[in-house]
């Protein structure tokens, strides 16, 4: 997804995308444990990088959406001074040059799945590798990619949009109705989605509609392992959840920990 598409999410992102249970605690805990400089790719509105800074970690957050970064800066100002420093950078995870090395690079919340081609995936991993110090750690998570493990809604042909959920909008007398239609292209390993966000007043008065396309690529564990190895990483562990449980046939998430 390009930056302009994520700009469309910015006003609603924190309401809809609250993350995966245990995810934020896991990434913040790893950053604190390693105790060095951290880079978060796809930092968005700061759901992970701000708690890292609050926990004493010096962190750089990179994102390709200026609107998402603006929300992150606003939240950071409201929090005030933190024990760790937070620097935000507008950039592309496929090609960035920060002229420094990090002890940890993190890609939470399935960010890697927004890289749709093998070329983009490899370019991102190559840049991560260049920005890690020797012995540094790279952590990312994504769905386990095959027809049995992906959420069932992606295995169906395209159908009319269905209501995902309604949300109360803070500070407003309106609700947000989130409709989604989704389907997949198995041969290309691409998930297609269209998100339709209606801001609704009263029972049925729609006062604003935002339509956001989204495409994501899935990978099998074997494909992800090969990509990491080709990029010069050593895989240290693969978990099936954020409690560090084993990756099994029933797992839907995979969390990779690799070192340079």
N, C-alpha and C positions, 0 to 999 in steps of 0.2 A: 504494500500500500504506500502510495507516495504521500509526501507531507501535506499537500493540499487536501487530500481525502481525510487524513487524520485531523486537520484543522476543523472539519465538520463535526468531529466527535467532541471537540474540546469542552464545550459547555455542558455536555451530558456524561462525559467519560467516567467521572468519579461516582456518579449515581448508578450507572449500569455495570461497570467493570470493577468489581470489588476484589478481584483476584481469586486465587485458589486457597482453600483452607491450609494453613501452615506455611504457605509460600513466603510471605514477607518475613516471618520469624526465621525461616531457614536461611534466606539470603543475608539478612542482617546478622544473624549469628555467625555465618561463615566469614563475613567481612570483619566482624569483631575478632573472631578467632585468629584470622591471618594477620590482622593488626597493621596493615600497610596501606598503600594507596590503592583505591578502588575505582574502576570505570564501569558504569552501567550503560549498556547500549539499549536504546529504546526506553529511556527513562520516563517518557510521557509527562504526567502531571505530578510525579514525585512520590508515588505510593511506596516505592522501595528506597530511593536514594535519600529522601528526607529523613526517614527513620534511621538510615545508616549514619547520616550526619548527626542526628540527635544522640546516637550511641557512641559518638566520639570518632567515627571513621571519616577520613578525608576522602571525598568522593567527587568524581566528575561524572555528570550525567549528559549523555548525548542523545539527541532526538532530531528527526527530520521535519517535525511540525513546530513551527514558530508559535502557533496558538497554544499547543500543549505546553510548551516551555513557558509561555506567559502565565498560564495557570500555576505551574510549578513555582515560578518566582513569587507569585502572589501568595501562595500558601506558605512559602518559606519566610516571607516578610511578616506574615501574621504570627508565625511561631517565634520569630526573633533570633537572637544569637544562639548558636548550637555549639557543643564541644568540638565537633568536627566541621571542617570546611566543606561547602558544597559549591561547585562550579558547574554551570550549565553551558552546553555548547550545541549550537545548531549545526548538524552535519548528517552525513549519509553513512550508515554502517557498512556499506559496500566499499567505501573509500574515504578514510579519514586519516589525518596526520596530526597528532597532538604533540609530537616532538618530546615525548616522555614515556617512561615505562611504568607499569602498574603491577602490584602484587596479586590483584584479583581483577578479572573481567567477568561481569555477570550479564546474562541475557535472560531476565525473568519473563514470565507470562507468555511463553511460546512465541517470543519475538522472532526467533529464527525462522518460523514458518512463513513470515512475510517475504522471505527470499524465495522467489518462484522458479529460478533456474539454477542448474548446477554451477553455471559460471558465477552467478551472484553469490551463491552459497560459499563457493571456494574463495571468492574475492573477500568476503567478510571474514572468513576464518584466517586467511593470510594476514589481514590487517590486525586481527586480534593477536595473532602470534607475534607480529612485529612489536606490538605495544606491551607485551608481557615481559617482565624481567625473567632471566633464567631461573627456572624452578617455580615460576608464577602459576597461578591456578585460573582455569577457565571453567565457569559453571553455566549451564543452560538447561532449559527444559522445553519439551514439545510433546505433542501427542505421539503415541505409538501408532505407526502408520500401517494399518492393513484393514481390510474390509470387516474384520471381526472386532476390531478394537476401537475404531473411530466411533464417535457418537452416532447413534442410529439415524438421526435426522439427515446426515450427510450421505447416506447410502440410497436415498430415494431420488427419483427424478424430480425435476423442478415442478413445484406446485404453488398455488396461490399463497401469499404471505399469511402467516398465522401469528396471533398475538403471543408474544413471549412473556411479557409482564407489564404491569402498570406501576409507575413510581410517583410518589408525591414529590413535587419540586420545592425545595427549601426556599422560603421567603416569597413564594408565589401562591396564588389561589388557583393553580392549575396542576394537572397531572401530565405525566409523560407516558404515552402508550407506545411500546416498543414491538414492532412487527418484524418478522424475519422470514425470508424464504432462502433456502439453501439446497445445494445439490453438489455433485462431485463429478470430476472427469477422471475415472480410474486409471486410464492409460497414461495420462499426464501427471497423475498424483496431485491434482489441484482441487481444492474446495472453493466453490463459488458461493457467495452470500450477497444478499441485498438487505440492508437494514433500513427500515422506514420508521422514523421517529415523529410521532404526532404530539404536539403540545396541545392539550385539550382543556377547555374551560367548561365548567359545568358537566353535563352528561355527554354532550356530543358536539360541542362547538370547537372545531379545530382552528386554532389561531396561528399555528406555525407547523410546517412539515419539513423535515430534513431527510433526504434519501442518500444513503451511503453505501457504495459498493465495497466489497472486500473479497480479496482472493488470498488463499493461503496454500502452501505446499506441505504435504506430509512426507515423512521419510520412515523407512523401516529401521529397526535397531542396527541391522547390518549396514545399511547405507550410511547412517550417521557415524558409525564407528569408522568406516572407510574414509569418509570425508575428514574426520579428525586426524586419522593417521597420515593421510596424504599431506595434510597441512603441517605436519611436524609435531603433533600432540601425542602424549602418552595418556591413554585412558586409565584413570585410577579407580573409578567406580561408576556404576550405573544403578540408579535406584528407581523403584516403581511408584514412589510417593515421597512426600516431604517429611515423613517420619523415618526415612532411610530404609524402608522395606525393600525387599528384593524385587527385581523386575521379573514378573511372571506372565504366564499366558493370559491372566485376567487383568493385567495392568493396562490402564489407558494413558497414563503419563510416563514419560521417561526423563529422568534427571541425570545429566552427564557431568562428571567431574574429571577434568583432564588437566595435565600440566605440560609446561613447555620444557 
